[in-house]
Amino acid sequence: MEYSQIALNNGLTFLAWATGFVVLVVGGFLVKLLIDLSALSKNVNETSILINTELKPTLQEINETLHSVNELIRNTDKNVDSFKNAVEKTLGKTKMLSDSLFGGLMKGFVTVMGLFSKNKR
């Protein structure tokens, strides 16, 4: 065999060994990655189960609290409306009374002024 043929055979042999080594290293890392992903998925599953069991009662309590707050707001609205109506009725009667009093006072004042002005002439 010639020297170039021997060098070519040695180069191809080295390339085959290096390729095999690289494939083994990459395969090892892929196996490690799959193991880590499997552990991660187990942890995520456990975490989601834990969150689900802890979150359901909390959500129910929040829902009950919201219903209580809504009922309180409805009652407050009704009471405010009742108070508003009562104040409007009271102010309406007061205005009517003050209008009649003011009207009476003005009539009396005009009458008294008329009497004084007749007496001056």
C-alpha positions as CSV (number, residue, x, y, z in Angstrom):
1,M,0.0,0.0,0.0
2,E,1.1,3.4,-0.6
3,Y,1.7,6.0,2.0
4,S,-1.3,8.1,1.0
5,Q,-3.6,5.1,1.2
6,I,-2.4,4.3,4.7
7,A,-2.8,8.0,5.8
8,L,-6.3,8.0,4.3
9,N,-7.2,4.8,6.2
10,N,-5.8,6.2,9.4
11,G,-7.8,9.5,8.9
12,L,-11.0,7.6,8.2
13,T,-10.5,5.4,11.3
14,F,-9.9,8.4,13.5
15,L,-13.0,10.1,12.0
16,A,-15.1,7.0,12.7
17,W,-13.9,6.9,16.3
18,A,-14.4,10.6,16.9
19,T,-17.9,10.5,15.4
20,G,-18.8,7.5,17.6
21,F,-17.5,9.4,20.6
22,V,-19.4,12.5,19.8
23,V,-22.6,10.5,19.2
24,L,-22.1,8.8,22.6
25,V,-21.6,12.1,24.4
26,V,-24.6,13.7,22.7
27,G,-26.7,10.6,23.4
28,G,-25.7,10.7,27.1
29,F,-26.7,14.4,27.3
30,L,-30.0,13.6,25.7
31,V,-30.7,10.8,28.2
32,K,-29.8,13.2,31.0
33,L,-32.2,15.8,29.5
34,L,-35.0,13.3,29.3
35,I,-34.5,12.2,32.9
36,D,-34.5,15.9,34.0
37,L,-37.6,16.6,32.0
38,S,-39.4,13.6,33.5
39,A,-38.5,14.9,37.0
40,L,-39.7,18.4,36.1
41,S,-43.0,17.1,34.8
42,K,-43.6,15.1,38.0
43,N,-42.8,18.3,40.1
44,V,-45.1,20.4,37.9
45,N,-47.9,17.8,38.3
46,E,-47.5,17.7,42.1
47,T,-47.4,21.5,42.2
48,S,-50.6,21.8,40.1
49,I,-52.4,19.3,42.3
50,L,-51.3,21.2,45.5
51,I,-52.4,24.5,44.0
52,N,-55.7,23.1,42.9
53,T,-56.4,21.6,46.4
54,E,-55.4,24.9,48.1
55,L,-57.1,27.2,45.6
56,K,-60.6,25.7,45.5
57,P,-61.5,26.5,49.2
58,T,-59.9,30.0,48.8
59,L,-62.0,30.7,45.7
60,Q,-65.2,29.5,47.4
61,E,-64.4,31.9,50.3
62,I,-63.8,34.7,47.9
63,N,-67.1,33.9,46.1
64,E,-69.0,33.9,49.4
65,T,-67.4,37.2,50.5
66,L,-68.3,38.8,47.1
67,H,-71.9,37.7,47.6
68,S,-72.0,39.2,51.1
69,V,-70.5,42.4,49.8
70,N,-73.0,42.6,47.0
71,E,-75.9,42.0,49.4
72,L,-74.5,44.7,51.7
73,I,-74.2,47.1,48.8
74,R,-77.8,46.4,47.7
75,N,-79.1,47.0,51.2
76,T,-77.1,50.2,51.4
77,D,-78.5,51.4,48.1
78,K,-82.1,50.7,49.3
79,N,-81.4,52.6,52.6
80,V,-79.9,55.5,50.8
81,D,-82.8,55.6,48.4
82,S,-85.2,55.6,51.4
83,F,-83.3,58.3,53.1
84,K,-83.1,60.4,49.9
85,N,-86.9,60.1,49.4
86,A,-87.5,61.1,53.1
87,V,-85.2,64.1,52.7
88,E,-86.9,65.1,49.5
89,K,-90.3,64.9,51.1
90,T,-89.1,66.8,54.1
91,L,-87.5,69.5,52.0
92,G,-90.5,69.7,49.8
93,K,-92.8,70.3,52.8
94,T,-90.3,72.7,54.3
95,K,-90.1,74.6,51.0
96,M,-93.9,74.7,50.8
97,L,-94.1,75.9,54.4
98,S,-91.4,78.5,53.9
99,D,-93.0,79.7,50.7
100,S,-96.3,80.2,52.4
101,L,-94.6,81.9,55.4
102,F,-92.6,84.1,53.2
103,G,-95.6,84.9,51.1
104,G,-97.6,85.7,54.2
105,L,-94.8,87.9,55.6
106,M,-94.5,89.8,52.3
107,K,-98.3,90.3,52.2
108,G,-98.2,91.6,55.8
109,F,-95.2,93.8,55.0
110,V,-96.9,95.3,52.0
111,T,-100.1,95.8,54.0
112,V,-98.2,97.6,56.8
113,M,-96.3,99.7,54.3
114,G,-99.6,100.6,52.6
115,L,-101.1,101.6,55.9
116,F,-98.0,103.7,56.8
117,S,-98.0,105.4,53.4
118,K,-101.7,106.2,53.7
119,N,-101.1,107.8,57.1
120,K,-98.3,110.0,55.8
121,R,-100.5,111.6,53.1
